[in-house]
Amino acid sequence: MELPTGYITALDAMNRHVNSARPDAPVQVEPVRRARLDPTRQAAAVALRRLADRIQPRPLPAAPRCS
């Protein structure tokens, strides 16, 4: 082999990559944080829904049918 150092480095990097995500690895659970802008988002959603209800075109009245 011309470059045994490169071969050893590649094997070492591959082993570290393959063994990095073991199924029995310890897991740290992230704390659940409440969204800081949640009330603002709720108010904006209500305002936009009301605006959409006002802007939405109304259906045309039904034409009288002769029977």
Backbone hydrogen bonds, N-H to C=O, Kabsch-Sander energy under -0.5 kcal/mol:
donor,donor_aa,acceptor,acceptor_aa,energy
7,Y,3,L,-1.5
8,I,4,P,-2.3
9,T,5,T,-2.4
10,A,6,G,-2.3
11,L,7,Y,-2.3
12,D,8,I,-2.4
13,A,9,T,-2.4
14,M,10,A,-2.3
15,N,11,L,-2.5
16,R,12,D,-2.3
17,H,13,A,-2.1
18,V,14,M,-2.7
19,N,15,N,-2.3
20,S,17,H,-0.9
22,R,20,S,-0.6
25,A,22,R,-1.5
29,V,27,V,-0.6
33,R,31,P,-0.5
38,D,35,A,-1.0
41,R,37,L,-2.6
42,Q,38,D,-2.4
43,A,39,P,-2.3
44,A,40,T,-2.4
45,A,41,R,-2.3
46,V,42,Q,-2.3
47,A,43,A,-2.4
48,L,44,A,-2.6
49,R,45,A,-2.2
50,R,46,V,-2.3
51,L,47,A,-2.3
52,A,48,L,-2.5
53,D,49,R,-2.1
54,R,50,R,-1.7
55,I,51,L,-2.2
56,Q,52,A,-2.0
